[in-house]
Amino acid sequence: LPIDLQPRDSLMHLAEYSKFALDNKSQNYKLRISQFHTNISTASDSLSSSWNILLHCIIQ
């Protein structure tokens, strides 16, 4: 799962993960990601702990 990140007025960075899963409606469609690729990614792994909260807020 490649995720492109671009902060305002900054260069684009890539966070690459090997595994991801999307839960069902009863679990509020939580996106679970794991196995961050340090050798491919140009961003740090800042999404593993906060991504579930962010996605939940967007869907609601």
N, C-alpha and C positions, 0 to 999 in steps of 0.2 A: 504494500500500500504506500505509494509515494504521496507525500503531502508537501505542497509548495507553500512557503511562508514568506511574506514580504511586508516588513514593517513600513510604515509611512516614511517616505524619503530615504529608503535604504535599499540595499541589494536583496535579491530573492535568495532564499535558502531552501534546501531540501531536507526533509526528514523521511527516512525510508524504514518501513517496518515489514517483517516477513509474515506475520500473522495478524489477522483481524477478524472480528465477528460482530454481527449486529443482532442484538437481542430483539425479542418480539414486543408487541404493543404493551402487554402486561408488565414488561420490564422497562417501559418507557424508551424503547429503542436505543438502549445503551450501546455505544460502540466500544468494543474492547480491542486494544492493540497491544502487541508485544513483539519481542525480538527486534529491537532497534539495531539498524546497521550502522555502526560507527565508521566503517571503511567506505561507505557510499555517501552518507549524509554530510551535508555542509552545515546543518543546524544541530544544536544539542537536543537531547531527548527531554524536552520540557512538556511533552504532551501526554506521556503515559499516566501521570497522576491527575491531570486536570481536564483531559479530553472528555471524559464521561459527563462531567458537570456542564461543560460548554455545550455539548450536543444536546443534552437534556433541556437546557434553557432555550436553545434555538427551536426545538420541536414544539415546546409548550407554547 
